Amino acid sequence: MSAERAKVETVAAVLKPLADNLDIVIEVVDWRVVVPDAARPQQIIFDQLKPDTWGVFIGILWHRFGTPTGAKDAQTQKDYLSGTEEEFHTAYRLRKQHGKPRIMMYRCTRPFPFDVDPDQLKRVNEFFKLIEDPKSEVGYSSEIAILAFKLKQWAEARQWAEYVIGVAREITQEVDIALAYYVLARCWEEEGRAELALPLALEASRIYERLEKQEDLANAQPVVERLSVNRNVD
């Protein structure tokens, strides 16, 4: 994958003058710069490359997935089958908690070599199938929308919520549609646009009531009542 890594470095070099003018640090780092040490290899990488400093995580896979890292996913308790997998899940958790890094996964489409390992290729296929699953995508996007709302990034929260609605409608995930309506309503409420917020809050409440999601309904109804009062006052 040296050609693909080189392209990433080329793009970074092209963007660096612009980044410097904007006082933005742009630097490509990968495991090849890590100094060997006596510990679990992937942990050495994390210790030296500091995942919490990543602004963008770029993962590129072709026909090989890699080898187990000796660590387990804290949530599923399943072994990580490669460094890329552990790095991806680490980046994903940081994204949920702090809104970064941005995650960009790519799959090389060059023809496979004649000696391709079928087990390795199977793991690559399974990995992309998992992260491309619409249900996983909806859940991931919903979490980002909620996080952006909590950080008072109204425009970004609305953008992610609207994206969730589009994807969730395709797979009939009504509870996620309701959540997105609720987030949109709260964003517009915070921005003083009750006329836009109220219909969204009403629709979220209707869906929660139909699905008998009492806890979610209890969160949405006060928003409807508050917006209705404000609208009557206006």
Protein Blocks (a to p, Z undefined) as FASTA:
>chain_A
ZZmmmmmmmmmmmmmmmmmmnopacddddfklpccddddfklmmmmmnommlpfbdcddd
fkbnbjcehiacfklopacfbfklmmmmmmmmmmmmnopacddddddfbdcdfklcfklm
mmmmmmmmmmmpmklmmmmmmmmmmmmmmnopaklmmmmmmmmmmmmmmnopaklmmmmm
mmmmmmmmmnopaklmmmmmmmmmmmmmmnopaklmmmmmmmmmmmmmmmmmZZ
